[in-house]
Amino acid sequence: MALKRNFSVGLFGSIWSALLGLAVVPLYIKYLGTEAYGLIGFFATTQALLQLLDLVLSPTINREVARCSATNIMQEARSLLHTLSVVYWCMALVIGLVILILAPLIANHWLQARALPIVTITQALMLMGLVVACRWPVGLYMGALMGMQRVALSSMINAAFGTLSSLGTVAVLILVSPTIKAFFIWQACVGVCYALIMHFVAWRVVKGKHEKRHFSLDDLKRIWKFTAGMSFLAITGVLLVQIDKVILSKLLSLESFGHYVLAGVVANSLYILLTPLFNAIYPRMTALVASGDIDKLKSLYKAGTRLFLSVFFPLVLTGAFYSKDLLYIWTRDVNLAENTALVCSLLLLGTGLNGAMHFPFALQLAYGNTKIPLTVTSVLILTLVPLTFVLTINYGARGGALAWLILNICYLLFGTWLTHKKLLIGQGWNWLMNCVGLQLLTSLVMITIGWYLTYEATSYFYNFMWGGCFMLSSIIINYILMPSEIKSKFELWYKYKTITPS
């Protein structure tokens, strides 16, 4: 039952952290203003771009720890963890210094500020560098915990520091200083504590307390092939997700960019489900591939996808159809809701399709195949950059959001085809039509009918209530239409325990 517990606790932790994050956004806008919130959005984009190597090494330590745990050679995992820790902390120092040096250039020549003084923006950017550097090593220790299938422990720590970060920031803005500078100082303090706690916990879990530790080039040589592939994959993957924000931060005013970021917060809330899902299935898939249990791997892949999307797609479509109502209930600002609704809907739909590809992505990495996702993301980036420029110049933020939706339609089709040309050959069409397409079609029909019959332009709470009812109806219908064979296979896999949790 390790997977069930890991997903459930991971989901709870993600929901708690995300709800806190959503709750404080209106307060950030109230005390800092929309333009300053746009600066926070730029910080989030910068942090994501600078996490490229973290996305390289975190899956590496995750995969290696999972493999070593399954084969009972944990000393190898501990040696690698120490070696990568040295690399991470050195990189944190370099990153902080680079951002510190570049801050004046970004403030003067990139961001399109109107109300915030250049000096304030420069100071905020310098503090951003400190925050990113402090949080940098967390991903490594998180990866080690995930590899040990200690998702529950990791999620609890993440939720605790998410609470401290969100509520602490609000307290600082209300009681100390309602400035962007105070915001980033608090974030830096939380980041230092987070990194130190994760370091301590990760080493306790891998049981390396009394061993003498050495930096080992042999460890780096052993993982270089997988890591090299992940390096290119991480670069292209992050660019794929963040390039629209980079382009928009230049083309739009900081205030308009803040609106886009606000819509992005809603769309990214879908990762409340997606992150714990990936964290649960990736180590399990890796273990099944290592043990050669392909039948159970197929059951996990197909039945897991179908059951997950039977809940996920109704949620996505409800958010997309009722985005204006959701934004008004959240911010209590009619103008903000009306100006952001379409952008929010397009981003939700694009992220929803992107979420469906988490299962193929986990399958690719479980086999150690980084060539497939690298090829897919490279092609998509070559499409996204000109598409985003053209649509943004002509349609503003809505054009950027439309580009994200078009991109993920291409990702679903092209990514599925290429994945199953190499892995689980012959399963691609069946997976796309029966596990993805049927759930999407059923959900779309139900939500569309419900929206058409009940929607009233100014009855925000009434609309959202009906949206929730049709979402639940869609979930129930998806489950009813699911073949009993897939349900039974999923139950067998769900109860199957390949690795005893620590």
C-alpha positions, 0 to 999 in steps of 0.5 A: 500500500506504499503507493496509495499512502504516498500519493494520498499524503503527497496530495494532502501536502500539495493541496495544503501548500497550494491553498495557502499560496492561493489564499495569500495572492489577493493579500500580496496584491492588496499590500504590494500592488499589481506591479510588485506582484508582477515582479514576484511573478518574474521571480518565480519565472527566474527561479524556475529557469535557474532550477535547470540543473536541479531538474537534472540532478534531482531525478538522477538521485531519485532514480539512483536511490530507488534503484539502490533501495530495490537492490539493497546497495544503499552505500552507493546511494549515500556516496552519490548523495554526498558528492552531489551535495558538494556540487549543489552548495557550490552552485548555490554560491555561484548563482547568488553572485551572478544574479547580484551582478545582473540585477541592475541590468535587468531592472534598467533594460528588461522589465517594463516598470511604470510605478516602481522605482528602478532602485527598488526593483534592483534591490528586489532582484538582488534579494531574489538571488539570495532566495534562489541560492538558499532554496537551491539544494532543497531539490537534491534532498527532496529527490533522495526522499522520493527515491526512498519512497518517503513521499509522506515525510517529504510532503509534510516538511514541504507543507510546513515550510509552505505554511511558514513561507506564506503566512509568515510573509503576510504577517511581515507585510502587515506587521513589519513593512508592506514592501517588496524588499521585506517580502524577499528578506522573509523568503530568504530566511525561510529558504535557509531553514528549509535547506538545512532541515532537508539536509538533516532529514535526507541523511537520516533516511538514507542512514548515512550518519556515521559513515565517513564521506568523500567527494567521488568523481567515480560517482559522477562518472557512473551517472553521467550518461543519464545525467547528460541526457537529463541536462538537455531534457531539463533545459528544454523542459524548463524553457518549454514551460517558462519561455512564454513568461520570459517573452511576455515579461519583455513585451507586456507592461509589468502590470499586464504581466502581473495579470498573466501571472495571476492566471498562471497561478490558477493553471499551475494549481493543477500541480496540486494533483500532478506533482504527488502523482509523478512523485508516486508513480516514477519510483514505482515504475523504476522499480517495476522496470528494474525487476522486469515486471512489464505486465504490472507496469502496463497495468499501472500505466493504463489503468492509472492514467484512466482513473486519474484523468477521470477526475483530472479532466472534469476539474480542468474543464470546470475551471476553464468554463467557470474561470471568471467566476473562480477569479471573482470569488478568489480576488473579489475584483470584477475588472480583474476577473473579466480581464484575466478570465480568457487567459486563465481558461486557455492556460488551464486547458493547456496545462490540463493536456500537459498533465496527461503526459505525466504518465508517458514522461515517468515511463520514459525516465523509468527506462532511463530513456532521455532521448525521447523527451529531449526530442519532443521538447526540442521540437515543441520549443522550436514551435513555441517561440515564434508562435508566442511572439506572433500571437502575443504581439497581435493578441497580447496576454491572450495570444501567449496563453493560446500559444500554450494551449496549441503547444500542448495539443501538439505535445499530446499527439507527438509525444504519445506517438514517439513514446510508444514507438520505442517503449511499450510498443503498440500501446500508443493508440490504445492509450491515447484514445481509451485512456485519455480521449474517452475521459476528455470527451465525456468530461467535455460533453458534460461540462459544456451541457451544464454550462450552456443550460445554467450559466448566468453572466453575473451570478458568480457563486451560483455559476460556480456551484453548478459547475461543481455539480457538473464536475462531480457528475462527470467524474461519476460518469467517467467511472461508470463507463470505465471497463470492469477489467481495467478497474480490477487490474488497477485494484490488483496493482494498487494493492501490490507492494513491490517495495517495503517502505522504510 
